[in-house]
Amino acid sequence: MSSSPVYCSECERVNGSAATLCLWCGAPIVNAPVPPVFEPTQAELDYVGGIERLDDPTPVRLAISETGIEIVEIMPGSRKIVIPAEAVVDARVTSAGGPTPEKTSQQPWWRRLGRSFSRKSRSAAMPGEESTNYALTIRYQEGGEERTAVFHRKGGAGLSMIRGLARSVASLVRLRVE
């Protein structure tokens, strides 16, 4: 007897019948036989702004768990800020300059090839070598006001890491709503 596939409620793609998280977007599978478990996530980012108790941009460790988002300065004698899960509104990923690799890969191959041979663009970056500078913005409620904390990540793995963190925050918000 074969088991039927499960469709993700977020991206609507097919997953295995025993899946608890979507293979494609990481969202919890609502109609899964086993209740979804929130996977804690931790990453090191550069804090940019938006939190009153952190004065200057600084490297931080961001830990997302069922209880909320914990932001800890990496420096010795560091401060720790916790945004409770109930206060988190959403998270977004933005490019902090230049086109993202996704936008160039959506162009037809002949345009990308032609651009690489044109005189004007020889000194410019090739597709896929664009700025890998990404920002994670987390909206949250504090003292009756909506605030936005901004974090930054550079590097080739920056986009996938930032997207993973945004998915974790989205899962946290969905978990709280359910």
N, C-alpha and C positions, 0 to 999 in steps of 0.2 A: 504494500500500500504506500503510495507516494504522499509526501506532505506538500501542502500548498504554499506558494511563496507569500511573503508579507510585504506590503507596500508601505513605504515611508509616508507619513502625513505631511512632512515638510517638502521634500523634493520629489515625491511620488515615484521613486525608483524601486525596483524589485530587490528584496533582500531574502535571505534564507529563512525558513520557517522558525528556526530557533534564535534568530537575531533579536537582541535587546537594544542595540544601537544601529543606526543606519550605516551601512558600509560606505555610502557615498558622501553624506553630509554630517554624520556624527550625531544626528538628533535621536533622542530616545524613540523607540518603536512603541507606540501606544497600545496596539493590539497584540503585543508579544505575549507568549504564554507565561513568561517570567517577568515580574515587574522590573522596569528599568532601574539601574543603580547609577547614582551620580558618581562619576569618576573625578576625584580631585585632580586639579591641574596646577602646576607650578612652573614659573618661568622668570628669567631675569630680563628686565627691560630698563629703558631710561625714562624716568618720570619727567614730564614736561610742565604740567601745571593743572590747576583745578581743585586742589585740596588745600584748604587753609593751613593745616598744621605742617605741611611741607613747604618750605620757603623757596628753595632754588631747585632747578633741574638737577637730578641726581640719579644714579643707578639704584634700582629697587628690585626686590623679589616680590612677585605677585603670586599669591596662592588663592585659588578659587576652590571652595568646598561648599557643602550643603549649608553651612552656617553663614556664608558670605564671602567677601573678598578681603583678603588681608594683604596690606601693602607694608613692606618692611624695607627701610633703607639698608643698603649693604654695608655702609661704613660702620666702623666700631662705635659703640655707644648710640646706635641708631634708634630712630623712632619707629613705632608700629601704629598703623591706622587700620581699623576694621570697618568695612562697609557692610552692615548686616544684609542678609539675603532679602529681607522684606523691603529694603530701601532701593535695591537695584532695579532700574527701569529697562535698560538695554545696553548693547555694545555695538559699535560700528568700526569697520576697517576703512581707512582712507590712505591714499597714496600721498606722501609728503613731497611731491615734486616729480615732474616728468611722467611720461606714459608708463603704465605698468606693463610687464611682459605679456599679460593677457591681451591687451589692446593690440599689440603688434602681431601676436599670433593669429588674430582674427582677420588680418589683412590677407588678400590673395598672395600666393607664393611668388607670382611674377612681380608684384609691387615690392615685396621685401627684397627680392633678388636685384631688381632694377635700382632700388635705393642704395643697395650696398655697392653698386658699381658707378653710381653717379659722382661727379666731381665734388659737388657741394657736400655730400655726406661722408666722404672718405675720412674726414677728421671726426665726424660725429660717431656716437656709439652705434654698434650693430644691434639689430633686434635681439632682445634677451639680455643686453648689457645695460639697459636703462637704469636709472636710479632705483636702487633697492632700498628705499627709504619709506617706511610705513608707520602709520599711527593707529593706535587703538584708543577709541574714545568710549568711556563708560559713563552713562548717565545714571544718576542716583538722586534720591531725596534725602535732604538733611535740613532739619529745623524748618520744615514747611516750604523749603525752596528746592528747586531742581538744580543740581550741579552737574558739571561734566569734568571728569578726570581724564587727562590725556597722557598716554604713554607712547614711546617711540622705540622702533627697532630698525637697525640697519643690517644689511648683509643679505646674501643670497637666500637664506632660509627664513628671512624676516617675514615675508608674506604668509607662508604656510604656518609659521608659529603664531602670528597675530590672528590669522583666521581661526586657528584652533582655540585660541583664548576667547575669541568672540563667540564661537560655538559653545564653549563651556559656560560663558555668561548667559547665553540664550537658553541653554539647558537649565541653568539655575533659576532663571525667570520662569520658565515653563513648569519646573518642579514646584515652585512656590505657588503658582496659579492653580495647579491641580489639587 
